[in-house]
Amino acid sequence: MFSTKLPQNHQPLKVPFQVTFQPGQCVISHSPDNMNEGASSGGEKQELKFKRVILQDQNKPENMIQRQQYLAKSLGLDSVEFGYLQTTFGVLQLLGGPIFGRFADQFGTRAALTLSYLSGSAFFLLLSISTSVPLLFLSRIPSVFMHGLPGAQMVITDLTTPAERADALGKLGLCFGVGVIIGSSLGGTLSTKFGTYFPSYLAVVASLISAMIVMTCIPAHTKPKSEGQATQQRTSQSSVFSLKEILRLLKLPGVKAVFLIKVFSGLPTGLFLVMFSIISMNFFGLEAAQTGYLMSYFGVLQMVVQGLVIGRLTSRFTERTLIMLSVLVFSGVGLAMALMTNVFHYCIIALPMVFALCTMGIITDSILTKSVPPSDTGAMLGICASVPPLTRTVGPTLGGILYKMFGVSAFGYLQLVVNIALFLYIFKNKVPQNEEKVQ
C-alpha cells in the first residue's frame, strides 16, 4: 500500500467522502463525520469513532478505504493489517460476484436479493460486536454475498426488453446514488444523537425489512418460462461454483472484447479516485470540508448523468457509437488530468469524467447481458460486479506507485494512452459486433 513518512506530531486528516464503484456507476458522496471531530479524545473514544464511521456506510462497507486507514489505527491495526483487511474484503467480493450471479440464474433473482440482504444483516450484526481485530475480520465474511446493486440489476435485466435496458439501468444507478448519499448523512446524525451502535442496529433491521419486501414484491422467477425451464435443467448439471460455466460465458462471441474494454477503459480513473484522498491534500491543498463539497458536486453530477442523460443518448445513438464516444471522452479527460494544476481545473474535468464512467459502465453492462443467453444474464452481471473489487484490491498499490514515482500527471497520461489504444482496437475490430440502437 502507498504510504508517506509523516512527522511525529502530525495529526491525521479525516477524509469526509466515500468512493463507490459499481457496475454502471461511480458514486462519490459526502460524509459528515468531520463535524464531530472535536467531540472525542483518547484511545477509547477513537475506537468508538472508528466503529461508527464503518457502520455509517450501510450499503457499501468497502467504500471508505482511505478514511478507514486512519481510523483502523485507533483499533490497533497497523498499515500491514489494514492492507490485509482491505484485501480480504476485495477478494471476497471478487469471488462472490460471479457466484452470486450464478445463484440468481439457478434459484431466481428473488432468492439472490434475499440472500444479499440477509448477508447484510449478518455483516452489520457482526460489526456491531466487533471489539477486536479478529472480530472485525470475521465481520467481513458475509460480504461475499452482499451484492445489492448487481442483484437489482439482475431484476431489471430480466423484466425489461433489450431496448429499455440501458435506460432502466441508468435510472437504477440514480436511485442507488441518492440512497448512498442520504444513508451516509443519516448514519452520522443517528450515531451522534442515539449512540455509536444505533446505526448498526438500524441497518440490521433495515436489511431484514428489505429482505421481506423482496420476498413479497418480486416474483420467484423473473426470467421467461422457457428460459426458466432451461435454467432448472442446467442446475442439475452444473454447480453454482462452477468455474467452467463462468469461463464459458467469457468465450461467447463478442463477450471477452467488451468485458476487457469495460475493465481497462476506466482503470486509470479508478486508480486516481482510489488515491484521491491523498491527492486532494497534497496536490490540490484542500481541507476536509472543501474536499467534501467537491465530492458532493461529483456525486450530483453522476446522478444527473445516469438518471437524465443516458436514456436520451441511448434512444438516438448505437451502442458502438456510445462506446467509442466514451473512450474518446476518457482520452480527453486523461490529457486534461495530465495538464491540470488546480482544483478549478478538476471541477471542469469532473463533468466529462463522470459522463464517460457512467456511459461506459451502463452501455457495456447492457451489451454483455444481451450477448449471453437470458438464462445466464445473472452470471454475466456477477462477473461485471467483480470489476470494482478488482480495482479496490490493486488500486492502492498501483495508484501509490504511480503517484509516488510520477505524480498526478501519471494518471492522466495512462488514461490517454490506454483509451487511444482501445479506440483504435474498437475501430479496427468493430466492437460490439451487432451495431444497433438501444432504443
ABEGO torsion letter per residue (X at the ends): XBBBBBBAABBBBBBABBBBBBBGBBBBBBBAAAAAAAABBEAAAAAAAAAAAAAABAABAAAAAAAAAAAAAAAGBBAAAAAAAAAAAAAAAAAAAAAAAAAAAAAEAAAAAAAAAAAAAAAAAAAAABABAAAAAAAAAAAAABBAAAAAAAAAAAABBAAAAAAAAAAAAAAAAAAAAAAAAAAAAAAAAAEAAAAAAAAAAAAAAAAAAAAAABBABABBAAAAAAAAAAAAABBAABAAAAAAAAABBGAAAAAAAAAAAAAAAAAAAAAAAAAAAAAAGBBAAAAAAAAAAAAAAAAAAAAAAAAAAAAABBAAAAAAAAAAAAAAAAAAAAABABAAAAAAAAAAAAAAAAAAAAAAAAAAAAABBAAAAAAAAAAAAAAAAAAAAAAAAAAAAAAAAAEAAAAAAAAAAAAAAAAAAAAAAGOBABBBBAX
